[in-house]
């Protein structure tokens, strides 16, 4: 209390400093600073892990993930690190005072606690824990966390709304990504390579069409050894016929081990069409040029492939011929007759996909051996067109 005239006025003391004696203040501030650093590092590491798992579950677009050690849990996502930095700068300049940041932080923490409790209860249900225990756990924690949440709602207009906005943006991106995948899966199906094998062989032997490459390589997301996406065959046979001696369809699977390097070859037509499935560890640098050349050399040594190279080769080298990798980028065709909402979802999906990690960098391809091709994405063609012929 301080004397002002004849009255005692209360002194405004920060509770953080008030709970500690004066001699302990330097140590308390140092400990609090270290605790803040540890908490921030935990948040950053948690963000990297959550985003990495979301990518694996196909809930977010592919981003570059770097593994600094042999442990899969230790990772670094440059794009997420940049977004966290931008968010910190924005929040600091927008709020200016820490009391508003506290409101945003408090609401985000209580929401995280609530979501964790609900998800853990769902985990118990999936593992067939007795319902009485699940309900007891859920009600017990929701009582306390619900009270914290209600209290923090009072600070919504003071800064808590930022938490809701950021969470809504992330939810919107994940919702669009999942819905777009469902739309594509509903309309697009993978096709059997054997159904088009005669056309591929005929195209490869047609001397009237200029040769595109000795080895023409397409990256496929289809794991089946005998199937590829329809857009790949559309690119080869319809867009602009691509003549090659050998057609390669490549699928890449990332394993949970750090240094797995395996591949399996499916010979669809000897010396004409092959499907190769690679299994690479999460720490293995993806260098498709090098890996596929090794596969071709192994097949040549085992007399499972014959290549007529037209280029000069050095002494002791194996004539594998040249390679060209084709990366297909989709755009929404005007031929689609999709509902307005589905069209909007697909346009946002393709726009986000175009600005995320480049497939060329993702698969470690050299720029001089890569051709990027735009292919129209036709999901549902127009069936009833009121167009009449007049005389």
N, C-alpha and C positions, 0 to 999 in steps of 0.2 A: 504494500500500500504506500502511496506517496501523498504528502501533505500539500494541498492546494488551497491557500487561504485558511479557512477554518474547517475545510472538509478533507476527508480522506478519499482519494481517487485510486481505483484498482489499477495496477500496472499490467500491461499486456505482455505476457511472457510466452514465447513459443514453447509448446508442450515438449517438443523434442529436446530442447536445451534445458527445460525446467525440471525434467526427471533426473538429471545428472548433476552431481556437485561440480563446482567450478573447476576443481583440479582434474576431474576426469573428462572434461569436455574435449581436449585434443585427442584422447584415445577413443572416445565415443564417435567423434566425427570420422576418424580414420577407419574404425570398424564399419561404420555405416557406409562409407565410400567403397570399401572392399566388398561389402555385401551387395551393393548396387552393381558393381562390376560383375560379380559372380552371377547375379540374377540376370543381367543383360546377356552374358555369355550363354546361360542356360536357355534363354528365350531364342537366341540366334541359332543355337544348335538344334533346338526343338523345331524351329521353323524349317531348317534344312531337312530334317528327318521327315516331318509331315509332308512337305512338298514332294520329296523323293518317293514316299509311299503312295501319294496321290497319283504321281506319274505312272508308277507300276500298276496301279489299279485302273488306269485310264480315266481318271477323274480330272486331270489337267493336261495341257499340252506338254510335249517333250521339251525339257530344258537341259542344258549342259550340266552334268553332275560330275564333280571331281572327287576322287578318293585318294587322300594323301597317304593313307596307311593301308595295311592288309585287312583291317577290320572294316566290315561293310557299314557299321554304325557311324564311323567317322567319315564325314563327307562335307563337301562344300558346293553350294549352288550359287554361282556368280550373280545370276539374275535376281534371286531372292535377297542376296546381300545388298545389291543396289537398291531394291525396293525398300528394304528396311532403312537404309541410309536416307533415302528420299522422304520416307514417312517421318523419321525423327526430325529432319530439318523442317518439314512442313508443320508438324505439331509444335515445335519450339517457336517458330515465327508466328504461328496462328494464335496460340494460347498466351505466350509471353510470360504468364505467371504460373507458378507450379500448382496453385490451388485448383486451377481448371484441369491440369493434367491429372491431378489426383482423382477427379471425378471420372474421367475417361478410364483411368487405370482401375479404379474400384469396380466399375461396371463390367469391364472386360474380365477381371479376375473372378467375380461372382458368376458370370455366365460360363466361364471355363469350368468352374467347380460344378455347376449344375449339369453341364453336358457330360463331364467325366462320370458323375454319379449315374446318370441315365444310361450311358454306354456300358458302364460296369454292370449295372443291373441287367441289361440286355445280354451281356456276356454270361452272367449267371444262368439266365433263362436258356440260352443256347447249350450250356453245359449241364442242363437238367438238374440244377439245384432246386431243392424243395421251395415251392412258391411262398410258403410262410416265411422262410428266411429271406427270400428276395424282397418281399413286401416290407418286412421289418427293417431291412437295410435301407430300402428306398425311402420309407416314411421318416425314419430317424434322421437321415442326412438332409432330406428335402425340408424338414422343419427348420433346421439351422440355416441352410443355404438359401432357402426361400426368404427367410427374414433378412439376411444380408442383401439379397437381391432387391427386396422391396425397399430397403433403406437406401440403396444406391440409385434406385429409380428416381428418387427425389433430386438427384444431381444430374438428371438426364440433360436438361437444358443448359447446365453449367459446363458441359464438356463430354458427358456420356454419349451424346448423339454421334460423336466421332467414331466411337467403337462400333455402333450399330451401322454406320455408313460403310466403314471398312469391311465389316463382316458381310454386309449385304452385297458388296462388290465381289468378294470372293465367292459367295454363294451363287451369285448370278453367273460368274464365269464357269463354275463347276456344273451348274444346271444346264447352261447352253452346251457345254462339252458333252455331257451325258446324253442330252436329248438329240444332239446332232448325230452321235454314234448310233442311237436307236433308229433314227430316221434312215441313215445309210444302210444299216443292217436289215431294215424292213424292205428296202427296195433293191439293194444290190446284193448279189450272191457271187461267191467265187465259182469259177468254172474249171472243168477238168481240162488239163493240157492235152490229153489224148484226143479230145474231141476236135482239136484244131491242128493235130500233128501233121496231117497231110498238107494243109495250107502252109505251115511253116517250112516243111521240107521243099515244097514246090517253090516257095518264095526264095529260099536259100540257093536254089539251083537255077533261078531265072537270070540269065546273063543280060537281059534287056534292062534290068534295074541296077543302077550303080550300087556297088557294095558299100555298106555303111561301116562295117568293121569285120575283122576275123572273128572276134568274140564279142557279141552284143549282150550286155548284162543288165538285168532289171532287178531292182530290190523289191521284194515281196514281203508283206506282213502276214501272209498265210503260212501256217506251220505245216499243213498237209503236204506230203511229198509229191502229190500228183495234181495239186490245184494252185491257181494264181488268181489275182483279181482280174475282173473283166476288163478294166481300164488298160491293163498291160497288153493284152491281146488286141485291144482296140488301137493302141499306139503302134503296134507292129504291123497290123494287117490293114487298117483303115485310114488312120490320120495321114500318113505318108509312108507307104510300104518300106520297111527297113530290111534290106537284104544283108545277111551275115552268114558266115560258114557255120557258126555254132551259136545257139541261143542258150543263155544261162539265166536261170531264175534263182535268186539268192534270198534266203531267209536267215535272220539273225536272232538268236535267243541268248539272253544274258543270264548266267547262272549265279547262284549265291556264293560260289567259291571264287577266290580272287584271281586265280591264274589258269582256269580251264581253257584249253585250246583244242577243240574237237570239231570234226565235220563229218557229215554223212552225205553221200552222193546217191541220187536216184537217177539212173540212166533211162530216160523216157524214150529216146531214140538215139542209138549209137552214132556218134560223130555229128549229131544234129541238135538235140535238145537235152538239157540236163537241169535238174533241180538240186541245189546244194543247201543243206541246213547246217549253219554254223552254231556251235555252242561255245561262247566265250565268257570268261570270268569277268566280274564287274570291274576289275582293275586292268584288264587287258585293253591296250589302245586299239581301237577299231581301225585297221588299215586294210580295207577291202581289196585295194589294188594288189598288195603283197600277198594276202591270204588266198585270193582266187588264183593268182599266178602259181602259187605253191600247189594248189589243188590240181591245176592243169598239168603241171610237171609230174605230179604223182600218177595221174591217169595215163600220161604219155609213157612213163616208165613201165607201167603195168599193162601196156597194150590195150587200154580201155578207151583210148581216144587217138585220133589221127588228125594232125593239123598241118596244112600246107602253107607254111609261112612264106610271104613274099618279100620279107625284109632281111637285111644282112644281120647275121648273128655272130657273136664273138666265139672264140675258141672255148670249147667246154660248156657252152650254154645250150639250153634246150629250146628248140623253136616252138614257142607258144603262140606266136602271132600277136597282133595288137588287140587292145581291150578298149571298149567304149561303154561307160556306165550311163544309163538313161534314168534320170530322176523325173517322176511325173508329178506335176503340181496341178491340182484341180481348181476349176472355177465353175460357178453355178451357171448352167446353160439356160438360155431363154426358152428352150423347148420344154422346160418343166411346167407342170400344171399342179404345183403344190399349193396348199392353203397358205394364206398370208403369214400366219404365225410360224409355220415350218420354214417358209422361205426366209423370214427374218433370222431364225435360229441358224440356218445353214450359212447365211451370209456372214453373220458374226463369227461362226465357227471357222470358216475359211479365212476370214480376215485375221483372226488371232493366230491361226496356224501359219500364215504367211510371214508373221513377224517373230515367231519363236525360232528355236535352234534350227539352222539350216541342215537338211539331210546330208548335204555335201560335207559339212564339218562333222556332223554326227557320226558318219560312217568313215571318216578319214580319207576322202577321195581327193585325188589331185585334180586341179581345175582343168588341165589340158585334156583329161580323159572323160570329162563329164558333159553330158548334154541335158539341159533342163527343158522339159517340154510341158506346155500348157494343154491340158485335156479337159473338155467340157464334162461336167458332172451332170448326167441326166438321171434323175431319180424316178420321175413319173411323167411320161410324155402326155401331150394334149391329145385326148381321144375324141372329144366332140367339139368340132370347130364349125361354127355357123358361117361357113364361107360358100357362096353359091356362084356358079358359073352363069353368066348371062350372054346372050347372043346379040 
